[in-house]
Amino acid sequence: MKAETVKHDCAYLTDIFDKCNSLIVQIQRDNVSFIKARNAVTSFVAKLDLFHRNIRRREFYQFPSLNNIAEDVTDDQLLIYSAHIHTLQDDMKIRFAELMILLRWLTDPFISRAEEMDIRLQEEMIELQNVTAMKIRFS
């Protein structure tokens, strides 16, 4: 039983690390813009919801290594994998929170609230939001 558990754990970790590595490659390319990096991160975080839901339902489509040996995966293992995915998602949201806020004001500075920004940027944001020429350009 222990060998089977280790085999399943290794398969799951292979699949989830493959997905993480794909994200890293996307955001570390030469000349990648903030917007493309943000899109890659938000897409990955959204996919983690899908992975979490599917793995709890024993749907291993997104986990090909685990899918190849899925018949003996226990419910306890699924709970562990599901919790890991949820923790990974929470961690990603925390690690990239500033990137998400920063990019929101870059794409449309008038929908962002200055008080949501880093305290060092709040005054500049208020000034930017009150430049009439900028309001016309973004409306």
A tleap script that builds the chain and sets N, CA, C and O, in Angstrom:
source leaprc.protein.ff14SB
mol = sequence {
  NMET LYS ALA GLU THR VAL LYS HIE ASP CYS
  ALA TYR LEU THR ASP ILE PHE ASP LYS CYS
  ASN SER LEU ILE VAL GLN ILE GLN ARG ASP
  ASN VAL SER PHE ILE LYS ALA ARG ASN ALA
  VAL THR SER PHE VAL ALA LYS LEU ASP LEU
  PHE HIE ARG ASN ILE ARG ARG ARG GLU PHE
  TYR GLN PHE PRO SER LEU ASN ASN ILE ALA
  GLU ASP VAL THR ASP ASP GLN LEU LEU ILE
  TYR SER ALA HIE ILE HIE THR LEU GLN ASP
  ASP MET LYS ILE ARG PHE ALA GLU LEU MET
  ILE LEU LEU ARG TRP LEU THR ASP PRO PHE
  ILE SER ARG ALA GLU GLU MET ASP ILE ARG
  LEU GLN GLU GLU MET ILE GLU LEU GLN ASN
  VAL THR ALA MET LYS ILE ARG PHE CSER
}
set mol.1.N position { 0.829 -1.206 0.000 }
set mol.1.CA position { 0.000 0.000 0.000 }
set mol.1.C position { 0.868 1.263 0.000 }
set mol.1.O position { 0.554 2.220 -0.707 }
set mol.2.N position { 1.931 1.280 0.764 }
set mol.2.CA position { 2.800 2.451 0.858 }
set mol.2.C position { 3.448 2.767 -0.489 }
set mol.2.O position { 3.541 3.933 -0.874 }
set mol.3.N position { 3.895 1.740 -1.203 }
set mol.3.CA position { 4.521 1.951 -2.513 }
set mol.3.C position { 3.526 2.556 -3.495 }
set mol.3.O position { 3.891 3.415 -4.298 }
set mol.4.N position { 2.285 2.120 -3.438 }
set mol.4.CA position { 1.247 2.673 -4.317 }
set mol.4.C position { 0.994 4.144 -3.997 }
set mol.4.O position { 0.843 4.965 -4.902 }
set mol.5.N position { 0.948 4.470 -2.718 }
set mol.5.CA position { 0.733 5.856 -2.300 }
set mol.5.C position { 1.859 6.748 -2.807 }
set mol.5.O position { 1.609 7.840 -3.318 }
set mol.6.N position { 3.084 6.291 -2.667 }
set mol.6.CA position { 4.237 7.061 -3.137 }
set mol.6.C position { 4.169 7.235 -4.648 }
set mol.6.O position { 4.467 8.311 -5.166 }
set mol.7.N position { 3.781 6.190 -5.346 }
set mol.7.CA position { 3.662 6.252 -6.810 }
set mol.7.C position { 2.615 7.289 -7.227 }
set mol.7.O position { 2.840 8.067 -8.154 }
set mol.8.N position { 1.481 7.293 -6.543 }
set mol.8.CA position { 0.426 8.270 -6.844 }
set mol.8.C position { 0.889 9.689 -6.519 }
set mol.8.O position { 0.664 10.617 -7.296 }
set mol.9.N position { 1.535 9.847 -5.369 }
set mol.9.CA position { 2.030 11.169 -4.977 }
set mol.9.C position { 3.028 11.707 -6.000 }
set mol.9.O position { 2.974 12.878 -6.374 }
set mol.10.N position { 3.929 10.850 -6.445 }
set mol.10.CA position { 4.921 11.270 -7.449 }
set mol.10.C position { 4.245 11.657 -8.763 }
set mol.10.O position { 4.640 12.630 -9.405 }
set mol.11.N position { 3.233 10.898 -9.158 }
set mol.11.CA position { 2.511 11.214 -10.397 }
set mol.11.C position { 1.804 12.560 -10.274 }
set mol.11.O position { 1.880 13.388 -11.182 }
set mol.12.N position { 1.114 12.780 -9.146 }
set mol.12.CA position { 0.439 14.059 -8.925 }
set mol.12.C position { 1.444 15.211 -8.942 }
set mol.12.O position { 1.226 16.220 -9.612 }
set mol.13.N position { 2.539 15.056 -8.208 }
set mol.13.CA position { 3.539 16.124 -8.136 }
set mol.13.C position { 4.181 16.388 -9.491 }
set mol.13.O position { 4.475 17.536 -9.825 }
set mol.14.N position { 4.398 15.346 -10.268 }
set mol.14.CA position { 4.927 15.519 -11.626 }
set mol.14.C position { 3.996 16.399 -12.442 }
set mol.14.O position { 4.442 17.320 -13.127 }
set mol.15.N position { 2.705 16.113 -12.368 }
set mol.15.CA position { 1.726 16.872 -13.153 }
set mol.15.C position { 1.596 18.317 -12.679 }
set mol.15.O position { 1.585 19.234 -13.500 }
set mol.16.N position { 1.499 18.531 -11.374 }
set mol.16.CA position { 1.290 19.893 -10.877 }
set mol.16.C position { 2.552 20.737 -11.068 }
set mol.16.O position { 2.455 21.924 -11.377 }
set mol.17.N position { 3.733 20.141 -10.887 }
set mol.17.CA position { 4.967 20.893 -11.119 }
set mol.17.C position { 5.162 21.194 -12.597 }
set mol.17.O position { 5.740 22.223 -12.947 }
set mol.18.N position { 4.689 20.318 -13.459 }
set mol.18.CA position { 4.744 20.593 -14.898 }
set mol.18.C position { 3.923 21.838 -15.226 }
set mol.18.O position { 4.341 22.671 -16.030 }
set mol.19.N position { 2.761 21.958 -14.602 }
set mol.19.CA position { 1.912 23.133 -14.825 }
set mol.19.C position { 2.566 24.401 -14.262 }
set mol.19.O position { 2.525 25.457 -14.893 }
set mol.20.N position { 3.160 24.289 -13.087 }
set mol.20.CA position { 3.856 25.441 -12.498 }
set mol.20.C position { 5.047 25.855 -13.357 }
set mol.20.O position { 5.274 27.045 -13.575 }
set mol.21.N position { 5.793 24.889 -13.835 }
set mol.21.CA position { 6.943 25.199 -14.689 }
set mol.21.C position { 6.515 25.867 -15.988 }
set mol.21.O position { 7.207 26.757 -16.483 }
set mol.22.N position { 5.386 25.450 -16.543 }
set mol.22.CA position { 4.874 26.092 -17.761 }
set mol.22.C position { 4.568 27.563 -17.507 }
set mol.22.O position { 4.860 28.416 -18.344 }
set mol.23.N position { 3.980 27.857 -16.354 }
set mol.23.CA position { 3.704 29.250 -15.994 }
set mol.23.C position { 5.007 30.034 -15.864 }
set mol.23.O position { 5.116 31.148 -16.376 }
set mol.24.N position { 5.975 29.466 -15.192 }
set mol.24.CA position { 7.256 30.150 -15.003 }
set mol.24.C position { 7.900 30.473 -16.345 }
set mol.24.O position { 8.417 31.573 -16.539 }
set mol.25.N position { 7.871 29.526 -17.263 }
set mol.25.CA position { 8.440 29.753 -18.596 }
set mol.25.C position { 7.711 30.902 -19.289 }
set mol.25.O position { 8.343 31.743 -19.927 }
set mol.26.N position { 6.386 30.942 -19.165 }
set mol.26.CA position { 5.597 32.010 -19.796 }
set mol.26.C position { 5.974 33.387 -19.276 }
set mol.26.O position { 6.116 34.325 -20.060 }
set mol.27.N position { 6.136 33.519 -17.974 }
set mol.27.CA position { 6.351 34.856 -17.411 }
set mol.27.C position { 7.820 35.258 -17.371 }
set mol.27.O position { 8.133 36.410 -17.069 }
set mol.28.N position { 8.725 34.331 -17.669 }
set mol.28.CA position { 10.147 34.675 -17.660 }
set mol.28.C position { 10.731 34.834 -19.061 }
set mol.28.O position { 11.944 34.982 -19.209 }
set mol.29.N position { 9.904 34.805 -20.069 }
set mol.29.CA position { 10.404 34.997 -21.430 }
set mol.29.C position { 10.991 36.392 -21.576 }
set mol.29.O position { 10.639 37.313 -20.840 }
set mol.30.N position { 11.891 36.528 -22.540 }
set mol.30.CA position { 12.437 37.845 -22.860 }
set mol.30.C position { 11.317 38.757 -23.345 }
set mol.30.O position { 10.448 38.339 -24.110 }
set mol.31.N position { 11.349 39.982 -22.902 }
set mol.31.CA position { 10.424 41.026 -23.350 }
set mol.31.C position { 8.955 40.722 -23.062 }
set mol.31.O position { 8.078 41.212 -23.774 }
set mol.32.N position { 8.675 39.933 -22.044 }
set mol.32.CA position { 7.275 39.695 -21.700 }
set mol.32.C position { 6.752 40.944 -20.983 }
set mol.32.O position { 7.407 41.472 -20.084 }
set mol.33.N position { 5.585 41.404 -21.383 }
set mol.33.CA position { 5.010 42.612 -20.788 }
set mol.33.C position { 4.319 42.277 -19.465 }
set mol.33.O position { 4.009 41.121 -19.180 }
set mol.34.N position { 4.089 43.321 -18.669 }
set mol.34.CA position { 3.342 43.131 -17.428 }
set mol.34.C position { 1.961 42.560 -17.718 }
set mol.34.O position { 1.465 41.703 -16.986 }
set mol.35.N position { 1.357 43.033 -18.774 }
set mol.35.CA position { 0.003 42.587 -19.100 }
set mol.35.C position { -0.004 41.103 -19.451 }
set mol.35.O position { -0.883 40.367 -19.004 }
set mol.36.N position { 0.964 40.660 -20.244 }
set mol.36.CA position { 1.035 39.234 -20.580 }
set mol.36.C position { 1.346 38.390 -19.344 }
set mol.36.O position { 0.802 37.297 -19.184 }
set mol.37.N position { 2.210 38.891 -18.483 }
set mol.37.CA position { 2.523 38.167 -17.246 }
set mol.37.C position { 1.281 38.068 -16.364 }
set mol.37.O position { 0.994 37.012 -15.800 }
set mol.38.N position { 0.552 39.166 -16.249 }
set mol.38.CA position { -0.674 39.164 -15.451 }
set mol.38.C position { -1.680 38.183 -16.024 }
set mol.38.O position { -2.302 37.424 -15.281 }
set mol.39.N position { -1.844 38.195 -17.340 }
set mol.39.CA position { -2.785 37.276 -17.977 }
set mol.39.C position { -2.411 35.819 -17.710 }
set mol.39.O position { -3.282 34.988 -17.453 }
set mol.40.N position { -1.128 35.517 -17.772 }
set mol.40.CA position { -0.673 34.151 -17.514 }
set mol.40.C position { -0.968 33.745 -16.070 }
set mol.40.O position { -1.422 32.630 -15.813 }
set mol.41.N position { -0.708 34.651 -15.137 }
set mol.41.CA position { -0.934 34.346 -13.724 }
set mol.41.C position { -2.423 34.205 -13.433 }
set mol.41.O position { -2.826 33.250 -12.769 }
set mol.42.N position { -3.248 35.132 -13.913 }
set mol.42.CA position { -4.687 35.041 -13.637 }
set mol.42.C position { -5.290 33.799 -14.281 }
set mol.42.O position { -6.179 33.170 -13.707 }
set mol.43.N position { -4.818 33.449 -15.452 }
set mol.43.CA position { -5.286 32.232 -16.108 }
set mol.43.C position { -4.911 31.003 -15.281 }
set mol.43.O position { -5.731 30.104 -15.093 }
set mol.44.N position { -3.687 30.965 -14.796 }
set mol.44.CA position { -3.232 29.834 -13.987 }
set mol.44.C position { -4.050 29.718 -12.701 }
set mol.44.O position { -4.461 28.622 -12.323 }
set mol.45.N position { -4.283 30.834 -12.038 }
set mol.45.CA position { -5.062 30.818 -10.792 }
set mol.45.C position { -6.485 30.324 -11.065 }
set mol.45.O position { -7.038 29.562 -10.271 }
set mol.46.N position { -7.078 30.752 -12.176 }
set mol.46.CA position { -8.420 30.285 -12.537 }
set mol.46.C position { -8.410 28.788 -12.857 }
set mol.46.O position { -9.337 28.064 -12.493 }
set mol.47.N position { -7.367 28.336 -13.532 }
set mol.47.CA position { -7.262 26.903 -13.847 }
set mol.47.C position { -7.130 26.067 -12.580 }
set mol.47.O position { -7.595 24.929 -12.537 }
set mol.48.N position { -6.502 26.620 -11.554 }
set mol.48.CA position { -6.382 25.882 -10.300 }
set mol.48.C position { -7.754 25.557 -9.720 }
set mol.48.O position { -7.931 24.496 -9.122 }
set mol.49.N position { -8.729 26.453 -9.886 }
set mol.49.CA position { -10.111 26.148 -9.479 }
set mol.49.C position { -10.619 24.915 -10.214 }
set mol.49.O position { -11.189 24.004 -9.613 }
set mol.50.N position { -10.403 24.903 -11.520 }
set mol.50.CA position { -10.820 23.766 -12.344 }
set mol.50.C position { -10.121 22.483 -11.891 }
set mol.50.O position { -10.769 21.449 -11.726 }
set mol.51.N position { -8.814 22.546 -11.692 }
set mol.51.CA position { -8.060 21.365 -11.262 }
set mol.51.C position { -8.572 20.859 -9.916 }
set mol.51.O position { -8.719 19.655 -9.706 }
set mol.52.N position { -8.839 21.790 -9.014 }
set mol.52.CA position { -9.342 21.454 -7.676 }
set mol.52.C position { -10.680 20.720 -7.771 }
set mol.52.O position { -10.869 19.671 -7.156 }
set mol.53.N position { -11.593 21.281 -8.540 }
set mol.53.CA position { -12.913 20.654 -8.712 }
set mol.53.C position { -12.793 19.270 -9.339 }
set mol.53.O position { -13.383 18.303 -8.857 }
set mol.54.N position { -12.026 19.190 -10.412 }
set mol.54.CA position { -11.949 17.935 -11.151 }
set mol.54.C position { -11.262 16.826 -10.370 }
set mol.54.O position { -11.711 15.681 -10.404 }
set mol.55.N position { -10.204 17.138 -9.682 }
set mol.55.CA position { -9.485 16.085 -8.957 }
set mol.55.C position { -10.340 15.531 -7.821 }
set mol.55.O position { -10.244 14.349 -7.491 }
set mol.56.N position { -11.167 16.373 -7.229 }
set mol.56.CA position { -12.075 15.890 -6.166 }
set mol.56.C position { -13.138 14.957 -6.725 }
set mol.56.O position { -13.666 14.106 -6.008 }
set mol.57.N position { -13.453 15.119 -8.009 }
set mol.57.CA position { -14.453 14.254 -8.667 }
set mol.57.C position { -13.813 13.071 -9.391 }
set mol.57.O position { -14.470 12.364 -10.155 }
set mol.58.N position { -12.514 12.870 -9.137 }
set mol.58.CA position { -11.764 11.786 -9.787 }
set mol.58.C position { -11.707 11.957 -11.303 }
set mol.58.O position { -11.664 10.977 -12.047 }
set mol.59.N position { -11.706 13.180 -11.741 }
set mol.59.CA position { -11.535 13.482 -13.161 }
set mol.59.C position { -10.107 13.989 -13.326 }
set mol.59.O position { -9.788 15.118 -12.953 }
set mol.60.N position { -9.259 13.144 -13.887 }
set mol.60.CA position { -7.819 13.406 -13.926 }
set mol.60.C position { -7.330 13.865 -15.289 }
set mol.60.O position { -6.150 13.708 -15.603 }
set mol.61.N position { -8.197 14.421 -16.091 }
set mol.61.CA position { -7.808 14.838 -17.442 }
set mol.61.C position { -6.595 15.769 -17.421 }
set mol.61.O position { -5.694 15.627 -18.248 }
set mol.62.N position { -6.565 16.707 -16.494 }
set mol.62.CA position { -5.466 17.668 -16.416 }
set mol.62.C position { -4.226 17.087 -15.729 }
set mol.62.O position { -3.210 17.773 -15.611 }
set mol.63.N position { -4.297 15.857 -15.285 }
set mol.63.CA position { -3.196 15.197 -14.581 }
set mol.63.C position { -2.865 13.883 -15.282 }
set mol.63.O position { -3.209 12.812 -14.783 }
set mol.64.N position { -2.203 13.954 -16.429 }
set mol.64.CA position { -1.986 12.749 -17.241 }
set mol.64.C position { -1.168 11.660 -16.543 }
set mol.64.O position { -1.462 10.477 -16.713 }
set mol.65.N position { -0.168 12.024 -15.776 }
set mol.65.CA position { 0.626 11.000 -15.073 }
set mol.65.C position { -0.228 10.285 -14.035 }
set mol.65.O position { -0.176 9.061 -13.914 }
set mol.66.N position { -1.007 11.045 -13.296 }
set mol.66.CA position { -1.898 10.461 -12.297 }
set mol.66.C position { -3.009 9.662 -12.972 }
set mol.66.O position { -3.419 8.615 -12.471 }
set mol.67.N position { -3.486 10.151 -14.091 }
set mol.67.CA position { -4.557 9.466 -14.817 }
set mol.67.C position { -4.140 8.059 -15.248 }
set mol.67.O position { -4.964 7.145 -15.277 }
set mol.68.N position { -2.875 7.893 -15.577 }
set mol.68.CA position { -2.385 6.579 -16.015 }
set mol.68.C position { -2.432 5.525 -14.918 }
set mol.68.O position { -2.439 4.329 -15.211 }
set mol.69.N position { -2.464 5.950 -13.665 }
set mol.69.CA position { -2.476 5.005 -12.537 }
set mol.69.C position { -3.617 5.322 -11.567 }
set mol.69.O position { -3.510 5.033 -10.375 }
set mol.70.N position { -4.681 5.899 -12.056 }
set mol.70.CA position { -5.734 6.474 -11.210 }
set mol.70.C position { -6.610 5.464 -10.485 }
set mol.70.O position { -7.257 5.811 -9.497 }
set mol.71.N position { -6.645 4.237 -10.949 }
set mol.71.CA position { -7.617 3.295 -10.392 }
set mol.71.C position { -7.453 3.041 -8.897 }
set mol.71.O position { -8.431 2.711 -8.226 }
set mol.72.N position { -6.252 3.185 -8.362 }
set mol.72.CA position { -6.023 2.885 -6.948 }
set mol.72.C position { -5.853 4.118 -6.063 }
set mol.72.O position { -5.472 3.986 -4.900 }
set mol.73.N position { -6.123 5.292 -6.578 }
set mol.73.CA position { -5.980 6.509 -5.773 }
set mol.73.C position { -7.071 6.511 -4.705 }
set mol.73.O position { -8.251 6.335 -5.009 }
set mol.74.N position { -6.667 6.711 -3.464 }
set mol.74.CA position { -7.633 6.682 -2.362 }
set mol.74.C position { -8.308 8.043 -2.185 }
set mol.74.O position { -7.823 9.066 -2.669 }
set mol.75.N position { -9.417 8.025 -1.491 }
set mol.75.CA position { -10.118 9.275 -1.187 }
set mol.75.C position { -9.247 10.202 -0.337 }
set mol.75.O position { -9.267 11.420 -0.519 }
set mol.76.N position { -8.489 9.624 0.582 }
set mol.76.CA position { -7.590 10.434 1.417 }
set mol.76.C position { -6.538 11.140 0.568 }
set mol.76.O position { -6.217 12.302 0.817 }
set mol.77.N position { -6.004 10.446 -0.429 }
set mol.77.CA position { -5.028 11.076 -1.314 }
set mol.77.C position { -5.670 12.222 -2.091 }
set mol.77.O position { -5.063 13.278 -2.263 }
set mol.78.N position { -6.887 12.013 -2.555 }
set mol.78.CA position { -7.578 13.070 -3.299 }
set mol.78.C position { -7.784 14.302 -2.429 }
set mol.78.O position { -7.659 15.430 -2.904 }
set mol.79.N position { -8.096 14.088 -1.167 }
set mol.79.CA position { -8.248 15.222 -0.251 }
set mol.79.C position { -6.925 15.967 -0.080 }
set mol.79.O position { -6.906 17.197 -0.020 }
set mol.80.N position { -5.836 15.233 -0.003 }
set mol.80.CA position { -4.516 15.861 0.134 }
set mol.80.C position { -4.175 16.653 -1.124 }
set mol.80.O position { -3.718 17.792 -1.033 }
set mol.81.N position { -4.395 16.060 -2.298 }
set mol.81.CA position { -4.087 16.745 -3.557 }
set mol.81.C position { -4.968 17.979 -3.722 }
set mol.81.O position { -4.509 19.036 -4.154 }
set mol.82.N position { -6.223 17.824 -3.375 }
set mol.82.CA position { -7.165 18.938 -3.470 }
set mol.82.C position { -6.751 20.084 -2.543 }
set mol.82.O position { -6.778 21.250 -2.936 }
set mol.83.N position { -6.374 19.746 -1.323 }
set mol.83.CA position { -5.925 20.768 -0.369 }
set mol.83.C position { -4.647 21.441 -0.863 }
set mol.83.O position { -4.474 22.648 -0.693 }
set mol.84.N position { -3.766 20.674 -1.467 }
set mol.84.CA position { -2.525 21.244 -2.002 }
set mol.84.C position { -2.829 22.247 -3.107 }
set mol.84.O position { -2.238 23.326 -3.147 }
set mol.85.N position { -3.739 21.900 -3.996 }
set mol.85.CA position { -4.110 22.810 -5.089 }
set mol.85.C position { -4.713 24.089 -4.519 }
set mol.85.O position { -4.402 25.188 -4.978 }
set mol.86.N position { -5.571 23.941 -3.525 }
set mol.86.CA position { -6.198 25.112 -2.897 }
set mol.86.C position { -5.138 26.000 -2.229 }
set mol.86.O position { -5.192 27.225 -2.347 }
set mol.87.N position { -4.191 25.394 -1.541 }
set mol.87.CA position { -3.103 26.144 -0.903 }
set mol.87.C position { -2.242 26.845 -1.945 }
set mol.87.O position { -1.844 27.995 -1.760 }
set mol.88.N position { -1.958 26.153 -3.032 }
set mol.88.CA position { -1.184 26.748 -4.123 }
set mol.88.C position { -1.910 27.964 -4.696 }
set mol.88.O position { -1.288 28.988 -4.977 }
set mol.89.N position { -3.213 27.847 -4.865 }
set mol.89.CA position { -4.001 28.964 -5.386 }
set mol.89.C position { -3.960 30.158 -4.430 }
set mol.89.O position { -3.755 31.292 -4.863 }
set mol.90.N position { -4.152 29.910 -3.156 }
set mol.90.CA position { -4.087 30.995 -2.168 }
set mol.90.C position { -2.715 31.658 -2.174 }
set mol.90.O position { -2.612 32.883 -2.104 }
set mol.91.N position { -1.673 30.857 -2.257 }
set mol.91.CA position { -0.311 31.378 -2.293 }
set mol.91.C position { -0.084 32.240 -3.533 }
set mol.91.O position { 0.535 33.301 -3.447 }
set mol.92.N position { -0.572 31.796 -4.667 }
set mol.92.CA position { -0.420 32.564 -5.910 }
set mol.92.C position { -1.125 33.917 -5.796 }
set mol.92.O position { -0.593 34.936 -6.236 }
set mol.93.N position { -2.308 33.924 -5.213 }
set mol.93.CA position { -3.052 35.177 -5.055 }
set mol.93.C position { -2.288 36.159 -4.167 }
set mol.93.O position { -2.281 37.362 -4.432 }
set mol.94.N position { -1.656 35.655 -3.129 }
set mol.94.CA position { -0.884 36.517 -2.233 }
set mol.94.C position { 0.385 37.007 -2.924 }
set mol.94.O position { 0.686 38.200 -2.896 }
set mol.95.N position { 1.118 36.104 -3.533 }
set mol.95.CA position { 2.399 36.456 -4.164 }
set mol.95.C position { 2.245 37.464 -5.297 }
set mol.95.O position { 3.118 38.307 -5.504 }
set mol.96.N position { 1.138 37.379 -6.028 }
set mol.96.CA position { 0.972 38.228 -7.201 }
set mol.96.C position { -0.066 39.330 -6.997 }
set mol.96.O position { -0.497 39.952 -7.968 }
set mol.97.N position { -0.472 39.580 -5.763 }
set mol.97.CA position { -1.501 40.586 -5.487 }
set mol.97.C position { -1.091 41.969 -5.980 }
set mol.97.O position { -1.895 42.664 -6.600 }
set mol.98.N position { 0.137 42.374 -5.716 }
set mol.98.CA position { 0.583 43.706 -6.144 }
set mol.98.C position { 0.634 43.816 -7.657 }
set mol.98.O position { 0.313 44.866 -8.213 }
set mol.99.N position { 1.031 42.751 -8.323 }
set mol.99.CA position { 1.051 42.749 -9.786 }
set mol.99.C position { -0.354 42.967 -10.335 }
set mol.99.O position { -0.534 43.702 -11.306 }
set mol.100.N position { -1.342 42.339 -9.724 }
set mol.100.CA position { -2.719 42.470 -10.196 }
set mol.100.C position { -3.227 43.902 -10.010 }
set mol.100.O position { -3.870 44.452 -10.905 }
set mol.101.N position { -2.946 44.497 -8.874 }
set mol.101.CA position { -3.381 45.872 -8.620 }
set mol.101.C position { -2.634 46.841 -9.528 }
set mol.101.O position { -3.244 47.738 -10.109 }
set mol.102.N position { -1.340 46.671 -9.653 }
set mol.102.CA position { -0.527 47.542 -10.497 }
set mol.102.C position { -1.036 47.526 -11.928 }
set mol.102.O position { -1.173 48.578 -12.553 }
set mol.103.N position { -1.309 46.367 -12.438 }
set mol.103.CA position { -1.731 46.282 -13.834 }
set mol.103.C position { -3.142 46.801 -14.053 }
set mol.103.O position { -3.469 47.276 -15.140 }
set mol.104.N position { -3.965 46.714 -13.041 }
set mol.104.CA position { -5.311 47.252 -13.175 }
set mol.104.C position { -5.248 48.751 -13.446 }
set mol.104.O position { -5.976 49.259 -14.298 }
set mol.105.N position { -4.385 49.458 -12.728 }
set mol.105.CA position { -4.317 50.903 -12.956 }
set mol.105.C position { -3.554 51.235 -14.222 }
set mol.105.O position { -3.754 52.314 -14.779 }
set mol.106.N position { -2.695 50.364 -14.698 }
set mol.106.CA position { -2.012 50.618 -15.966 }
set mol.106.C position { -2.975 50.531 -17.146 }
set mol.106.O position { -2.894 51.326 -18.082 }
set mol.107.N position { -3.875 49.573 -17.097 }
set mol.107.CA position { -4.807 49.397 -18.212 }
set mol.107.C position { -5.946 50.409 -18.169 }
set mol.107.O position { -6.439 50.818 -19.220 }
set mol.108.N position { -6.369 50.816 -16.992 }
set mol.108.CA position { -7.399 51.852 -16.869 }
set mol.108.C position { -7.280 52.507 -15.496 }
set mol.108.O position { -7.845 52.015 -14.519 }
set mol.109.N position { -6.549 53.610 -15.423 }
set mol.109.CA position { -6.294 54.234 -14.123 }
set mol.109.C position { -7.545 54.794 -13.444 }
set mol.109.O position { -7.505 55.120 -12.258 }
set mol.110.N position { -8.635 54.908 -14.166 }
set mol.110.CA position { -9.826 55.529 -13.584 }
set mol.110.C position { -10.765 54.533 -12.918 }
set mol.110.O position { -11.716 54.935 -12.249 }
set mol.111.N position { -10.513 53.250 -13.091 }
set mol.111.CA position { -11.338 52.271 -12.380 }
set mol.111.C position { -10.674 51.824 -11.082 }
set mol.111.O position { -11.303 51.168 -10.251 }
set mol.112.N position { -9.418 52.176 -10.913 }
set mol.112.CA position { -8.684 51.799 -9.704 }
set mol.112.C position { -8.909 52.826 -8.606 }
set mol.112.O position { -9.112 54.011 -8.871 }
set mol.113.N position { -8.871 52.352 -7.379 }
set mol.113.CA position { -9.013 53.251 -6.238 }
set mol.113.C position { -7.636 53.486 -5.641 }
set mol.113.O position { -6.890 52.541 -5.382 }
set mol.114.N position { -7.309 54.738 -5.427 }
set mol.114.CA position { -5.980 55.100 -4.922 }
set mol.114.C position { -5.681 54.417 -3.591 }
set mol.114.O position { -4.544 54.012 -3.346 }
set mol.115.N position { -6.679 54.286 -2.737 }
set mol.115.CA position { -6.434 53.693 -1.420 }
set mol.115.C position { -6.117 52.198 -1.483 }
set mol.115.O position { -5.645 51.627 -0.500 }
set mol.116.N position { -6.371 51.559 -2.628 }
set mol.116.CA position { -6.012 50.150 -2.796 }
set mol.116.C position { -4.541 49.976 -3.170 }
set mol.116.O position { -4.008 48.867 -3.128 }
set mol.117.N position { -3.903 51.061 -3.528 }
set mol.117.CA position { -2.526 50.995 -4.006 }
set mol.117.C position { -1.539 51.117 -2.858 }
set mol.117.O position { -1.899 51.479 -1.737 }
set mol.118.N position { -0.293 50.809 -3.165 }
set mol.118.CA position { 0.798 51.001 -2.218 }
set mol.118.C position { 0.774 52.457 -1.759 }
set mol.118.O position { 0.561 53.360 -2.568 }
set mol.119.N position { 0.988 52.681 -0.493 }
set mol.119.CA position { 0.900 54.030 0.074 }
set mol.119.C position { 1.833 55.011 -0.633 }
set mol.119.O position { 1.540 56.205 -0.704 }
set mol.120.N position { 2.957 54.510 -1.157 }
set mol.120.CA position { 3.921 55.378 -1.849 }
set mol.120.C position { 3.404 55.860 -3.197 }
set mol.120.O position { 3.953 56.806 -3.763 }
set mol.121.N position { 2.357 55.228 -3.720 }
set mol.121.CA position { 1.832 55.596 -5.039 }
set mol.121.C position { 0.485 56.313 -4.985 }
set mol.121.O position { -0.004 56.782 -6.013 }
set mol.122.N position { -0.110 56.402 -3.821 }
set mol.122.CA position { -1.465 56.934 -3.713 }
set mol.122.C position { -1.583 58.378 -4.189 }
set mol.122.O position { -2.521 58.709 -4.914 }
set mol.123.N position { -0.659 59.236 -3.799 }
set mol.123.CA position { -0.742 60.643 -4.214 }
set mol.123.C position { -0.624 60.785 -5.724 }
set mol.123.O position { -1.384 61.525 -6.349 }
set mol.124.N position { 0.341 60.067 -6.310 }
set mol.124.CA position { 0.508 60.146 -7.767 }
set mol.124.C position { -0.728 59.635 -8.495 }
set mol.124.O position { -1.105 60.162 -9.542 }
set mol.125.N position { -1.355 58.608 -7.934 }
set mol.125.CA position { -2.554 58.061 -8.561 }
set mol.125.C position { -3.683 59.084 -8.536 }
set mol.125.O position { -4.391 59.251 -9.530 }
set mol.126.N position { -3.852 59.752 -7.433 }
set mol.126.CA position { -4.895 60.779 -7.331 }
set mol.126.C position { -4.636 61.896 -8.337 }
set mol.126.O position { -5.563 62.376 -8.990 }
set mol.127.N position { -3.384 62.306 -8.459 }
set mol.127.CA position { -3.045 63.339 -9.446 }
set mol.127.C position { -3.342 62.861 -10.865 }
set mol.127.O position { -3.929 63.599 -11.657 }
set mol.128.N position { -2.945 61.650 -11.184 }
set mol.128.CA position { -3.183 61.092 -12.514 }
set mol.128.C position { -4.678 61.019 -12.820 }
set mol.128.O position { -5.102 61.344 -13.929 }
set mol.129.N position { -5.466 60.598 -11.851 }
set mol.129.CA position { -6.902 60.459 -12.062 }
set mol.129.C position { -7.603 61.803 -12.251 }
set mol.129.O position { -8.738 61.850 -12.724 }
set mol.130.N position { -6.941 62.875 -11.890 }
set mol.130.CA position { -7.560 64.188 -12.014 }
set mol.130.C position { -6.996 65.028 -13.146 }
set mol.130.O position { -7.230 66.236 -13.194 }
set mol.131.N position { -6.270 64.420 -14.039 }
set mol.131.CA position { -5.784 65.101 -15.239 }
set mol.131.C position { -6.876 64.964 -16.303 }
set mol.131.O position { -7.173 63.860 -16.761 }
set mol.132.N position { -7.461 66.081 -16.684 }
set mol.132.CA position { -8.584 66.073 -17.623 }
set mol.132.C position { -8.233 65.398 -18.939 }
set mol.132.O position { -9.040 64.640 -19.476 }
set mol.133.N position { -7.054 65.658 -19.464 }
set mol.133.CA position { -6.656 65.049 -20.736 }
set mol.133.C position { -6.630 63.524 -20.633 }
set mol.133.O position { -6.981 62.829 -21.586 }
set mol.134.N position { -6.221 63.015 -19.495 }
set mol.134.CA position { -6.191 61.564 -19.300 }
set mol.134.C position { -7.605 61.003 -19.213 }
set mol.134.O position { -7.882 59.919 -19.727 }
set mol.135.N position { -8.497 61.743 -18.562 }
set mol.135.CA position { -9.883 61.281 -18.467 }
set mol.135.C position { -10.494 61.142 -19.849 }
set mol.135.O position { -11.196 60.171 -20.128 }
set mol.136.N position { -10.227 62.109 -20.711 }
set mol.136.CA position { -10.758 62.068 -22.079 }
set mol.136.C position { -10.173 60.881 -22.832 }
set mol.136.O position { -10.895 60.178 -23.539 }
set mol.137.N position { -8.898 60.657 -22.689 }
set mol.137.CA position { -8.222 59.568 -23.409 }
set mol.137.C position { -8.765 58.193 -23.018 }
set mol.137.O position { -8.869 57.315 -23.874 }
set mol.138.N position { -9.111 57.989 -21.752 }
set mol.138.CA position { -9.560 56.687 -21.279 }
set mol.138.C position { -11.075 56.516 -21.299 }
set mol.138.O position { -11.575 55.437 -20.980 }
set mol.139.N position { -11.809 57.552 -21.664 }
set mol.139.CA position { -13.272 57.401 -21.669 }
set mol.139.C position { -13.801 57.096 -23.043 }
set mol.139.O position { -15.010 56.941 -23.218 }
savepdb mol mol.pdb
quit
